[in-house]
């Protein structure tokens, strides 16, 4: 009997390992040390931590640090070597910061606080596309039920009328969980949404906002537990009550049936400009012609292929697009190739903000619809970086998920047999 129990336990362990390898792994950078200046002048601390780890697409890095004392800046290789965060790929200033490794290749992270990187607070990881040793290709786990909330309901996001507590009352008795989405409906140019710290929320101060969205409607996914603080940074608006605090928990919403996302339609990855890529065209209408007759839907991905340092991609308003003005860009990506997911319906406007490039035709407008395109389902086996017009496919990840599931059932069946 003891032998059977031991064998069964081994099979259960194997099954658990198999299940774990099916999904992306979460790594806490520096383990218990967290993300800070390494002790004892150990410049190689984070190099040593990353050594012998197999990072794959879909894995998550968690940087644990104290807000205001550190941050996480993704930079280029040159920025990493020089400890220069002047042109970051992205910056996260609130800890713990969770960063998903969503592409293969090298990633470079530093702390942008002066002196921290040069003292060893920097991390370089190499990401592969494939299995960890002995595992199967990671695939996305089943997403729990999430809810999309329209902030303020029909009132939207604006200065409330004679009621400073309007948004506090709106949030009361709602159960927000990780993965829920807040939609802020406002008129672009009249309002914005700034995520801030608790102190900044209390003081209506956006000097060091975590993030600011200037184009309405703005969609914000609640991606961590704890309190989230939002205000409008237009002078006088926050103090007049245009501010929102939500507490986010982990797990499913409690109670009634929450609206769950519809089945995701087939999406397509478009390489902007096809083989030409993203550069100053020889024809002012080149990118307009490229987008013509294409059907873009929510969830599609635009890939801008360009040489880092020579071009960039700035998403701007319609006025910014018409005037080739990126002074108030919604977002700017400076590292190529840049991948942008079309996450809302309506017109999206992109330009290169390098002087003279947009006016010479390096600009793109796409109209995004909500729903399936008129086409057949994507063909299994097509790589995710599909050519324009070709739907990306479930391919290997889906197959690996089925294999892992069947293997898991197999192992558990043997274990149950041994226990009996």
N, C-alpha and C positions, 0 to 999 in steps of 0.2 A: 504493500500500500504506500509506504514511504517513497519507494522508487517512482511510483506512478505520480505522486504529488509533486516530486521534484521535477519530473519531466514536464508535467502540466505547467508548473510555474515558469520553466524555461520557455515553453511555447508562448505563454502569456507575455513574457518580457520581449520575446522576438516580435510578437504582434504589436506591442506598444511602440517598439522602436520603429517598426514599419509604418505605423500610423503617424508617428512624429515626423518621419522623413517625408511623408506625403505633403506636408504643409511647410510654409516658410518658418524658419527658426527666428527667435528673438534673442539678440545678444545684448547684454548690458555692458556698455563700453567701460573697460577698466574694472569690471566686476564690482566688488564691494568698495573699491577706491572711488569709483565714479569718474566724472569728467572734471578734472582740475589740474593745477600745476603739479607735476609729479614730485614726490618728496626726494630728498637727498641728491638733487641735481641729476636725476636719472632721465636724461633726454630720450632714452630708448624705451621708456616704460610702455607707451602705447604701441610701438613697433613690436615689442616682445609679446604684448597682449594679443595682437592680431596674428602673430606668427603661428603657423600650423592650423589655423582655422580655415574652413572651406566656406566662403561666402557665396551664396547663390542669388540669382534674381528672385525677388519675393521675400528675402530675409529682411529683418528689421533691426536697426541699431537704436538702442535707447541710451541717451546721454543724460545722466543724472547730475544736475548741478543746481546751485542756488541762484535764483533770479537776481539780476543786477550785478552778480559777481563774475559770471561767465556767460558765454553764448556758444553757438555752433555755427560756423561759417563754412559752407562748401565753396571751395575755390578751385582754380585750375592748378595744374602741376607747377607752373611757374610761380603762382601765388603761394602755393604750399612751400616750395623751396625757399622763397624770399620772405615767408611769413607776412604776406601782403594781402589784406582783405579789401583793397580799394575797389576791385571789380568782382564782387562775389557772385557765384552762381545762385546762392540762396543764403539767407541768414535766419536762424531761429533763436529768439532771445528768451524764451520761456522754458524752464525745465520742469519735469523731465521732457526732453525732446525726442520724438520718435521719427526716425527717418527710414523710409522703405527703400531698399536697393532695387530700383526698377529697370536697370539696364546692366549689360555686361561691361567689363573694363575696370579702369582704376577710378576710385573716388578719393578725394582729398578734403579733409576737414581740419580746421584750425579753430582756436579761440581768437576772436577778433579784438579782445581787450589788450591794449598795448603791453608788450612784454611777455604775455602768456605763451604765445606760440614759440617764441625763441627760447623759452624755458622748458619746452618739451610738450606743451599741450597741443598736440597735432596728431592726426591719425590718417594713415593711408591704407585702404583696403582694396583688394583685387576681387572682382565679382565675376563668377563664371556662370554660364547658362547650362544647367544640367543638374546631376544628382550629387548629393553629398556621398561620401564613400559608402557604397553598399546600399544607397537609398534609391528612391524613385523620384521622378521629376515633381517638384512642388506644384500643387494646384490650389486654387483658392477654396478655403472651407466654406461651408454653407453659411450665408450671412443671416444673422438673427433679424427678426422683424424690426424695422426702423420706421420712424415717423417723420414726415416733412411738416414743419410748422410755419405758417405765415405769421410773422411777428406783428402783433396788433390786429390780426385778422383783417377785416375790411378797412380799418383805419390806416393800416400800413405803418411805415416808419417815418414819423414826422414829429414836430413839436406838439405835444398833446394839449388839448383845450382845457384850461382851468383845472388840471389834475396832474400834479407832479408824480403821483403814484400809478399812473395809467399802465405803464409797462410792467411795474412790479405786480399790480393786480392781474395783468394778463398772464404772467408766468406762474402765478400762484396756483397750486394744486395740479400743475402739469408735471409729468414724470419724464424727464429728459435722460436718454441713455446714449452711450457711445454709438455713433453711426447716424444719429438723428440729424436732420438738416433744418437750419433756420433760413427762411427766405425773408429778406428785408426789402419791401417794396417802397421805393422812393424815386423822386425825379432827379435824374443826373444833373449835377450842378447846384442843386438846392440843399442836398443832404449827402451824407456818407456814413460809413460804418467803420469805426475804429475799435479794434480789440485792445484793451488796456489792462494794466494791473489793478489790483484792488485799491491801492492808494490813489492811482490816477482816476479811477472810477469815482471815488469819494470826492476828489478835488476837481473833477471835470477837466483833467489835464491830459492832453494828447502829445506832449513833447516827446515822449519815448514810447509811442504806440507799438504794440506787437505787430499789428498789420492794419492796413487801411484799405477799404474797397470804396471806390469813388463812382462806380457805375451801377445804376439800379436796373432791374432787381438784383440784389446781391445774395448769393447762396453760400452759406457757411456750414460745413460739416463739423459736428462736435466730435473731435477725434481723441479726446482724453477725458478722464473723470476729473471731478472737482468743479470749482466755480469758474465760470467764464464771465467776463465783463465787457460790455459793448456800450459805446457812446457815439453821438454825432459830434464831430470836431468842429463843425461850423460854429463860430463864436456865438455864445448865448443859448445855443440849442440844448446842450446837456444840462445846464443849470436850470433850464425851463422844463426839464423832465424827460428829455429824449435820451434815455439811458436804460439799459437792460442788464440784469444779472440772472444767469441761469445756473442751476446746480446739476451736474451731469453724473449719472451713475453708470455702472457697468451691468449689462443684462437687459432682458426684455422689459418693455413697458408693462406697467401693472394695470390690470382691469380690462377695459373694452378693447374691441378689435382695432388695432392701429393700422392705418393705411400702409400697406407694404409696397415696395417698388414693383412695378410691372416686370414681366419677363423682359430681360434686356434684348433689344433687337440686334440683328447682325450689324456689326460695325465695321468700318473700313479704315485702314491706315493709308493716307494719301501723302506721297512725297511731293512737296510743293515744287512746281516747275519740272517735275520728272527728272530726267538726266541732267538738266541745266542746273538744278538746285536753286538756292536762294542767293541771288547776286544782282548786280546792276545789269538789267537786260539790254539787248541791242534794239528792243522795241518797247516803247512806253506802255503798250497795251498787253505785253506778254503775259503777265500774271492774271489780268482780267480775262484774256482769251483762255488761259489754262483752266480757270475756275468755271468758265461758261459750260453749261450743260451738265455739270456735275451736281449730284444730289447729296448734300451734306446733312447728316442727322446728328442729334445729340448722342454723344459717345464716340463719334468718329475722332480720329487722331490726325493732326497735321504734323509732318516731319519737315523741318526746315534744315536742309543741308548747307552749311556754310563753314568757312574757315574762321576759327575763333580769333578775335582781334581785328578781323577785316570787316565783319558784318555783325548784326545782332537782329533780334526780333522784338519789336515793341508793339504791344497791343494798345490801341488808342481809341478815343471816341471818334465819331463821324467827323466832327470839326477838325480834330487832330489829323485825321486821315486826309481830309480835303486840303488842309494847310501844310501837310508834312511837318507837323509840330508834335514832338514827343515830350514837351515840357511837363505835361501832367499825364504821363503814360499810366495805364492801368497796371501793366506789368512789363518787365523787360528781361529777356533771356540773352545772355552774352556768350554762352558756350554752345558750339555746334557739335553734332546735330542737336537741334532743339525739338522736343516733342510737346505739342500742345493739344490737350483733349478739349473738344468742343462740348462744354458742359451746360449750355443753355441755348434756347431757341433765339432766333433773331439774327441781326447782322453783326459780324465780327470784323474788326479792322486791324490790319497788321502793317507795319512799315519797318524799314531799316532806319535807325536814327543817326547813322553816320552821316555827317553833313554832305548834302548833294545826292545821296543815294535814292531817297524817296522821290525827290523831284525828277530823278532820271528814270523813274518807273519801278523801283524796288518797293512795291506796295501791293497788298492783297486784301480784297474784301470777299468774304464768303457769307452766304445766307444759310442759316441752320434751321432745319425743321425738326419737329418732334414726331418720331415714328420710323417705321421701316422704309427703306428705299425700295423702289420698284426694281426688284432683282430676285434672283434665286438665293437660297441660303448659301453661306460660305462653304467652300469645299474642304473637307477634312484633309489635313496634311499641308495646307498652305501656310508658309511662315507668317508670323505676326507682322513682320515688316513687309506687308504685301505691296505690290505695285499699285499705283493709283487705279481705282475702279475695281480692284479685286478685294473681296471681303476677307478680312482676317478670320482665322479659323480656330476652333478649339484644339485641333491637331494633337500634338504629343501630350500636352497637359491633361486633356480629357481622357485619352487612352491610358495614361499612367495612373490617373485617378481610378479608373475601372480596374486596372490590374492590381493596384494597391488594395482596393476594397475587396476584390475576390481573394487576394492573398490573405488579407486579414481574416475573412470568413473561414478560409481553409485552416489557418493556424488555430483560431478559436474552436473550430469543430474538433480538431485533434485534442486540444486541451480539455474540452468537455468530455471527450471519450476516455481520456486517461483518468480524469477525476472520477468518472463512473466506474 
